[in-house]
């Protein structure tokens, strides 16, 4: 595998922890695809700076990597047993491999030792353990539901009601496009925002346990309902509903397209609340944003009461870097994380909020209420996939929505990878 400049820089940064500690100081490297000014990364870094003011010998080095290259970078670090102290990870199957090799910390035991375990939301812990083989080896830095956010004014101006069914959604998209309005903002460059649509359709067709059945082998991704789901998502791309060049649109561009009023709808998780609640980013106004669950499909077993729920882009801790200094830093940062993320950005995380702000943003309050009422959650499309199958599912979704790969070919290649 060829080492790029970025890879070499990241490997060098990861060694900083050990070298600095040997000199009596501690530099904690934090690797994440998230920008340092956004979301939970901003909260972690803000708390880290406050901690460093009281502990001059400890600093945190923020290291950014594109999410499309995150798994590859982590595999390189793991191969040299030199994972960063704290790192984001987006593939449960890769996390399982790191766990089996003893390269990640058992966070339930560590948090219990540090007196932090009661800071975690029990529902988030349960969800994370489901992905961690019964172990808490990653922190639920978010607690999300997913669905379609929409521009109320655009829909109202075009005589469109909030879609409840897939047929209503596609009819709305056709009407908007005819009026010269881009129906959906989406990041094809990130790939997963498109496979999320496949997963949502499958859950509505087969029920919330669809991917559990695929994992158990009682359902194949080449079965008719999957063909229907993939065809439906491919059609959105073929009809131009995602706008031009969707495969090259990155996450921030898709977000800005929606928040600047250039697209009517945006399928995304509630981690986007940080963007929606930021008046500098949100040019359409928080009061102008509505939200609806994934629409039902004709003849489907799934219902609008089933929600896609996840703990977002989680973070794990390197066993090699887990010393007393790192644990003291964790005690401060994650002891204050839930309250600060909620107070500063209105973020709903996998941590309890014990200090409720006086003025909770309306969108945040709405999401809190919906999350508390979820009774039948399901995970995202690739949650149980191997790294190979995840790559096949995400890489092939780009040619799928551009019409360069048929739904049957997409699913045949995925089923082969799942075997």
Protein Blocks (a to p, Z undefined) as FASTA:
>chain_A
ZZdfklmmmmmmmmmmmmmmmnopacdddddfbdfkgcjllmmmmmmmmmmmmmmmbccd
dddddfklmmmmmmmmmmnopacfbdcdfbfklmmmmmmnopaccfklmmmmnopmmmpc
fklmmmmmmmnnopafbdcfbccdddddddfklmmmnopacdfbfklmmmmmmmmmmnop
afbacdfknommmmmmmmmmmmmmnopklmmmmmnopacfkbmklmmmmmmmmmmmmnop
noghklmmcfklmmmmmmnopafbdcddfklmmmmmmmklmmnojklpccddddddehia
bdfkbccddebjaddddfklmcfklmmmmmmmmmmmmmmmmmmnopacfbdcfbdcfbdc
fklmmmmmmmmmpcbdcddfklmpcfklmmmmmmmmmmmmnopacfklmmmmmmmmmZZ
